[in-house]
């Protein structure tokens, strides 16, 4: 099978695959993996996520007696991702400016498949390889959360889902999501405002009491969505608020979450009108758990060696966002997030440089070669 990573990447981003609608690209990837000689299967994660296809798993047996190594990327893109029109401009690939490009994460997919293809085309001995292309990563890591981990035999691996090729994200925080509904009392704002309890006012005062932004080097929190009210002449009786707290430290995460909840409860209790008391429904859910690998971890050492073999400088960092890797590490896999070259992701200005795609492919190949020694 002849594959040029630039052409292959361009072909992938032309296939629509917004979250929950990854079936078309999944079917193409399944065909490509089979043509390369992989054993493939789909799970039924989509039955729990509401999507139109499950996670795609591929297995290359190899001829070296070792535990497999896993490569992962996600198939979904953010909105707007329908009708992507990729074009090469000078040293990079961009969209036409009306959609995202989809380098997040089809650059990772292309580099994984093309890197494996190079190993196979050269007839090199290699350890078994597992490939996992997940669904609905962009809307809550849903595919990774609902994956059947009993089918994964690897102990270590990499998710290609970040920026600079050769750079590993070896740690990421936990995240708590907060969904809050504040209940006030409706009344006519002109005729009888004194008979209402304004839920928007309650929300405003509560949010003003909350910690916000960067709390310290390990911890952040944010209120990102607020909805309420129906008309200017109605005292609003309901406001819905959504926010989050993140930290690499579980005690700090609990503390800032508790502070956000307390700000709501302490404010609500001050709003009464006769027998009426304002109330709040508060739901806190953990979105994902933190992970942290050491610089001496085999995943890091293996990448360092691969980088040196292809002449790039290895780097590590600890990130502030979550990914499928948070879920994988929670389920016993030692995995890091790796750069694939994507830039300006989640915007219509997204791009990837041509040499990033070729270097990313070389990195995947080098990882397999180094692991297979």
C-alpha positions in Angstrom: 0.0 0.0 0.0 1.5 3.3 -1.1 0.9 6.2 1.3 2.1 9.8 1.2 1.3 11.4 4.5 0.4 14.8 3.0 -2.0 13.3 0.4 -3.4 10.9 3.0 -4.0 13.6 5.5 -5.7 15.8 2.9 -8.0 12.9 2.0 -9.0 12.4 5.6 -9.9 15.9 6.4 -12.3 16.0 3.4 -14.4 13.4 5.2 -16.9 14.9 7.6 -16.6 13.7 11.1 -17.9 16.1 13.7 -18.5 14.5 17.1 -21.1 11.6 17.1 -20.9 11.5 13.3 -17.6 9.7 12.7 -18.9 6.7 10.7 -17.7 7.8 7.3 -14.1 8.4 8.3 -14.2 5.3 10.6 -15.2 3.1 7.7 -12.4 4.5 5.5 -9.9 3.9 8.2 -11.1 0.4 8.8 -10.6 -0.3 5.1 -7.1 1.2 5.2 -6.0 -0.7 8.3 -7.2 -4.0 6.8 -5.4 -3.3 3.6 -2.2 -2.9 5.7 -2.9 -6.3 7.3 -4.5 -5.3 10.6 -7.2 -7.3 12.3 -9.9 -4.7 13.1 -13.0 -4.4 15.1 -15.5 -1.8 16.2 -16.8 -1.7 19.8 -20.3 -0.6 20.7 -19.4 2.6 22.6 -21.7 4.6 20.3 -24.7 2.8 21.8 -23.9 4.7 25.0 -22.7 8.0 23.5 -25.5 8.4 20.9 -23.0 8.4 18.0 -23.3 6.6 14.7 -20.1 4.4 15.1 -18.0 2.9 17.8 -14.3 3.1 18.6 -12.1 1.5 15.9 -9.4 -1.0 17.1 -6.7 -2.4 14.9 -4.0 -5.1 15.7 -0.8 -5.8 13.7 0.6 -9.1 15.0 4.3 -8.4 14.5 7.1 -11.0 14.5 8.9 -10.0 17.7 7.7 -11.6 20.9 6.8 -8.6 23.0 3.7 -7.0 24.5 2.1 -4.7 21.9 2.6 -0.9 21.8 -0.5 1.3 21.4 -1.0 4.3 19.2 -4.2 6.4 19.6 -5.9 9.3 18.0 -9.5 10.5 17.9 -11.6 10.6 14.8 -14.0 13.4 15.7 -13.5 17.1 15.0 -15.1 20.2 16.6 -17.7 22.4 14.9 -17.6 23.8 12.2 -16.2 20.7 10.6 -18.5 19.9 7.7 -17.3 20.5 4.1 -13.6 21.0 4.9 -11.8 22.3 1.9 -8.0 21.8 2.6 -5.5 23.7 0.6 -1.7 23.9 0.6 -0.4 27.5 1.1 3.4 27.8 1.0 4.7 25.5 3.8 1.3 24.5 5.4 -2.1 23.1 4.9 -5.1 25.2 5.8 -8.9 25.2 5.4 -10.7 27.8 3.3 -11.4 29.8 6.4 -15.1 28.7 6.8 -14.3 25.5 8.8 -11.7 24.0 11.1 -9.0 22.0 9.2 -9.3 18.9 11.3 -5.6 18.5 12.0 -7.0 17.9 15.5 -6.8 15.0 15.3 -6.5 13.6 11.7 -2.9 14.6 11.7 -2.4 12.1 14.4 -4.3 9.4 12.5 -2.4 10.0 9.3 1.0 9.9 11.0 0.1 6.7 12.8 -1.1 4.9 9.7 1.7 6.2 7.5 4.4 5.4 10.1 3.1 1.8 10.4 3.0 1.6 6.6 6.6 2.5 6.3 7.6 -0.2 8.8 5.6 -2.8 6.9 6.7 -1.6 3.5 10.4 -2.0 4.5 9.7 -5.5 5.8 11.2 -4.7 9.1 10.8 -7.0 12.1 8.6 -5.3 14.7 6.7 -5.9 17.9 2.9 -6.2 17.8 1.2 -2.9 17.3 -2.3 -1.9 18.6 -4.1 1.1 17.0 -7.1 2.8 18.6 -9.1 5.5 16.9 -11.7 6.9 19.4 -15.0 8.7 19.0 -16.4 11.8 20.6 -13.2 12.9 22.3 -14.0 16.6 21.7 -17.3 16.4 23.7 -16.1 14.8 26.9 -13.7 11.9 26.0 -16.8 9.8 25.5 -15.2 7.0 23.4 -12.3 6.5 25.8 -14.7 6.4 28.8 -16.8 3.7 27.2 -14.0 1.6 25.7 -13.8 -2.1 26.7 -10.3 -2.0 28.1 -10.1 -5.8 28.2 -9.3 -5.9 24.5 -6.2 -3.7 24.9 -3.0 -5.8 25.5 -0.5 -3.0 25.5 1.0 -1.6 28.7 2.4 1.6 27.2 1.5 3.9 24.3 1.0 7.3 22.9 -1.9 9.5 21.8 -1.0 11.8 19.0 -3.2 14.8 20.0 -1.0 17.9 20.6 1.2 20.4 19.0 5.0 20.2 18.4 6.3 16.8 17.1 8.6 15.3 19.7 7.0 17.0 22.6 5.3 14.8 25.2 2.7 15.9 27.7 3.4 13.7 30.7 0.8 15.1 33.1 -2.6 16.7 33.0 -5.1 17.8 35.7 -8.3 16.4 37.1 -11.5 18.3 36.2 -14.8 18.7 38.0 -17.8 20.0 36.1 -20.5 22.1 37.9 -24.1 22.4 36.8 -26.2 24.7 38.9 -29.8 25.8 38.6 -31.0 28.7 40.8 -34.7 29.0 41.5 -36.1 32.4 42.2 -39.7 33.7 42.0 -41.3 35.1 38.9 -43.2 38.4 38.9 -44.0 41.3 36.5 -40.9 43.6 36.5 -43.0 46.8 36.1 -46.2 46.2 37.9 -44.9 44.1 40.9 -41.1 43.7 41.0 -41.3 43.5 44.8 -43.2 40.3 44.5 -40.4 38.5 42.6 -37.0 37.1 43.6 -34.6 37.7 40.8 -32.6 34.5 40.0 -30.2 36.4 37.8 -29.3 38.7 40.7 -28.7 35.7 42.9 -26.4 34.2 40.3 -24.5 37.4 39.8 -23.8 37.8 43.5 -22.9 34.2 43.9 -20.4 34.3 40.9 -18.9 37.4 42.3 -18.0 35.5 45.5 -16.4 32.6 43.6 -12.7 32.1 43.0 -12.0 32.5 39.3 -9.3 32.0 36.7 -5.8 30.8 37.8 -5.7 30.1 41.5 -2.2 28.8 41.6 0.3 26.9 39.4 -1.7 23.7 39.7 -5.3 25.0 39.8 -7.8 26.9 37.7 -11.6 27.4 37.8 -14.1 29.1 35.5 -17.8 29.8 35.0 -18.3 29.5 31.3 -22.1 29.4 30.6 -25.0 31.2 32.1 -28.6 31.1 30.8 -31.7 32.7 32.3 -34.7 34.9 31.9 -37.4 35.2 29.3 -38.1 38.9 28.9 -37.0 42.3 30.4 -40.5 42.8 32.0 -40.3 39.5 33.9 -38.4 39.0 37.1 -36.6 35.8 36.2 -37.3 32.7 38.3 -34.6 30.4 36.9 -30.9 30.7 35.9 -28.7 27.8 34.8 -24.9 28.1 35.3 -22.1 25.8 34.1 -18.5 25.9 35.2 -15.5 23.8 36.0 -12.5 23.5 38.3 -9.2 21.8 37.4 -6.2 20.9 39.4 -3.2 18.6 39.4 -3.7 18.3 43.2 -6.8 16.5 44.4 -7.0 18.4 47.7 -6.8 21.7 45.9 -9.4 20.6 43.4 -11.8 19.7 46.2 -11.1 23.0 48.0 -11.8 25.2 45.0 -14.9 23.1 44.0 -16.2 23.5 47.6 -15.6 27.2 47.5 -17.7 27.5 44.3 -20.5 25.5 45.7 -20.4 27.4 49.0 -20.7 30.7 47.1 -24.0 29.5 45.6 -25.4 28.1 48.9 -24.4 31.1 51.0 -25.9 33.5 48.5 -29.2 31.7 47.9 -30.0 31.5 51.6 -30.1 35.3 51.8 -33.0 35.6 49.3 -36.4 35.2 50.9 -39.8 36.7 50.3 -42.5 35.9 52.9 -42.7 32.1 52.9 -40.7 31.8 49.7 -37.0 30.8 49.9 -34.7 30.8 46.8 -33.1 27.4 46.2 -30.3 26.0 44.1 -29.8 22.5 42.5 -26.1 21.8 42.4 -24.5 18.9 40.5 -20.8 18.2 40.6 -19.3 15.5 38.4 -15.7 14.5 37.9 -15.0 14.7 34.1 -11.6 13.0 34.3 -8.7 12.2 36.7 -5.2 13.6 36.7 -2.1 11.7 35.6 1.6 12.3 35.9 4.4 10.3 34.4 8.0 10.7 35.6 10.9 11.7 33.3 12.3 8.2 33.9 9.2 6.4 32.8 9.8 4.0 29.8 7.2 5.9 27.7 9.3 9.1 28.1 12.7 7.3 27.6 11.4 5.6 24.5 10.2 8.8 22.9 13.5 10.5 23.8 15.4 7.8 22.0 13.1 8.0 19.0 13.5 11.7 18.8 17.3 11.5 18.8 17.2 8.8 16.1 15.4 11.2 13.7 17.3 14.3 14.7 14.7 16.3 16.7 15.0 17.6 20.3 12.7 15.8 22.8 10.7 17.9 25.2 8.3 17.2 28.0 5.6 19.4 29.6 2.7 19.1 32.1 -0.5 20.4 30.5 -3.6 22.1 31.7 -6.2 20.3 29.6 -7.7 16.8 29.5 -7.6 14.2 26.8 -8.2 10.5 26.2 -4.9 9.9 27.9 -6.4 10.9 31.3 -8.9 8.1 30.8 -6.3 5.6 29.6 -4.0 6.2 32.5 -6.9 5.8 34.9 -7.5 2.4 33.4 -4.0 1.2 33.9 -2.2 2.2 30.6 1.0 4.2 30.8 0.4 6.7 28.1 1.6 10.2 27.1 0.2 12.8 24.8 2.4 13.5 21.8 2.6 16.3 19.3 1.5 15.8 15.8 2.1 19.4 14.5 -1.4 20.8 14.7 -1.7 24.6 15.3 -4.5 27.1 16.1 -6.8 24.2 16.8 -10.6 24.6 17.4 -10.5 27.7 15.1 -11.0 28.3 11.4 -7.4 29.4 11.4 -6.2 25.9 12.2 -3.2 24.7 10.2 -0.4 22.2 10.0 3.0 22.5 8.4 3.9 20.0 5.7 7.2 19.1 7.4 5.3 18.4 10.7 3.3 15.7 9.0 6.5 14.0 7.6 8.3 14.4 10.9 5.4 13.0 12.8 5.3 10.0 10.5 9.1 9.5 11.1 8.5 9.7 14.8 5.9 7.0 14.8 8.2 4.8 12.7 11.1 5.5 15.1 9.0 4.6 18.1 8.1 1.2 16.7 11.7 0.5 15.7 13.1 1.5 19.1 10.4 -0.4 21.0 11.0 -3.5 18.8 14.7 -3.7 19.7 
